[in-house]
Amino acid sequence: MPLLEINQVHRISATVTLDAGTAVQIDQYAAFLRASADEVVDKALGYVFTKDREFQEFLRTPEAGQIRPSLRVRHPSGNGGRPRKAERSSDGAAKLSAGAK
């Protein structure tokens, strides 16, 4: 049996808009816990999701699997973070390619 248990978690980056006061309190709570603001938001939302009985009931409905995503998730470009640029093919059509190093 291994001495360590490693839980790999798939993390994403997303952009959200908050009230200014909420943002300040997230930073204050993070300082209080000696944690990152990301950890505070993640754990706080996880806590709310598990404690909200009506939400848990909603998750068991077909509607929960058919939501339209509204969270603005940042997707990696797939080329080491370099932006993609448009290039022109011989026929003049634009095509995307990874930026040169």
C-alpha positions as CSV (number, residue, x, y, z in Angstrom):
1,M,0.0,0.0,0.0
2,P,1.5,3.4,-1.0
3,L,2.4,5.8,1.8
4,L,1.0,8.8,-0.1
5,E,-2.4,9.3,-1.8
6,I,-2.3,11.6,-4.7
7,N,-5.6,13.0,-5.9
8,Q,-5.2,14.4,-9.4
9,V,-7.8,17.1,-10.1
10,H,-8.5,18.6,-13.6
11,R,-8.4,22.4,-13.2
12,I,-9.6,25.0,-15.6
13,S,-9.2,28.8,-15.7
14,A,-12.4,30.9,-16.0
15,T,-13.3,34.5,-15.9
16,V,-16.0,35.8,-13.6
17,T,-17.3,39.2,-12.8
18,L,-17.8,40.0,-9.1
19,D,-19.0,42.9,-7.0
20,A,-16.0,44.9,-5.8
21,G,-16.9,44.2,-2.2
22,T,-17.1,40.5,-2.8
23,A,-13.6,40.5,-4.5
24,V,-12.1,42.3,-1.5
25,Q,-13.7,39.8,0.9
26,I,-12.4,36.8,-1.1
27,D,-8.9,38.3,-0.8
28,Q,-9.4,38.9,2.9
29,Y,-10.6,35.4,3.5
30,A,-7.7,34.0,1.5
31,A,-5.3,36.0,3.7
32,F,-7.1,34.7,6.8
33,L,-6.8,31.1,5.6
34,R,-3.3,31.6,4.2
35,A,-4.7,30.2,0.9
36,S,-5.1,31.5,-2.6
37,A,-8.2,33.4,-3.8
38,D,-8.8,30.5,-6.3
39,E,-8.9,28.0,-3.5
40,V,-11.4,30.1,-1.5
41,V,-13.7,30.5,-4.5
42,D,-13.5,26.8,-5.4
43,K,-14.1,25.5,-1.9
44,A,-16.8,28.0,-1.1
45,L,-18.8,27.1,-4.2
46,G,-18.2,23.4,-3.6
47,Y,-19.6,23.9,-0.1
48,V,-22.7,25.7,-1.3
49,F,-23.4,23.1,-4.0
50,T,-23.3,20.2,-1.5
51,K,-25.4,22.0,1.1
52,D,-28.1,23.3,-1.1
53,R,-30.8,20.5,-1.1
54,E,-32.9,22.1,-3.9
55,F,-29.8,22.2,-6.1
56,Q,-29.0,18.6,-5.3
57,E,-32.5,17.7,-6.4
58,F,-32.1,19.7,-9.6
59,L,-28.9,17.8,-10.4
60,R,-31.0,14.6,-10.5
61,T,-33.3,16.0,-13.2
62,P,-32.7,15.7,-17.0
63,E,-32.7,19.5,-17.2
64,A,-29.4,19.6,-15.3
65,G,-27.7,17.7,-18.1
66,Q,-29.0,20.1,-20.7
67,I,-27.8,23.4,-19.5
68,R,-26.3,26.0,-21.7
69,P,-22.8,26.8,-20.3
70,S,-22.4,30.5,-19.3
71,L,-19.1,30.3,-17.5
72,R,-16.3,31.9,-19.5
73,V,-13.7,29.1,-19.6
74,R,-10.3,30.0,-20.9
75,H,-9.1,27.3,-23.3
76,P,-5.4,26.8,-23.9
77,S,-4.3,27.5,-27.4
78,G,-2.6,24.1,-27.7
79,N,0.7,25.5,-28.9
80,G,2.5,26.4,-25.7
81,G,0.3,29.5,-25.1
82,R,1.4,31.3,-28.2
83,P,-1.4,33.0,-30.1
84,R,-2.4,31.6,-33.5
85,K,-2.0,33.8,-36.5
86,A,-3.8,33.7,-39.8
87,E,-1.7,32.8,-42.8
88,R,-2.7,33.0,-46.5
89,S,-2.6,29.9,-48.7
90,S,-1.6,30.1,-52.3
91,D,-5.2,30.6,-53.3
92,G,-5.5,33.6,-50.9
93,A,-7.7,31.9,-48.3
94,A,-6.9,32.5,-44.7
95,K,-5.9,29.6,-42.5
96,L,-4.8,29.4,-38.9
97,S,-1.4,28.1,-37.9
98,A,0.7,28.1,-34.7
99,G,3.0,31.1,-34.2
100,A,6.7,30.4,-35.0
101,K,9.2,30.2,-32.2
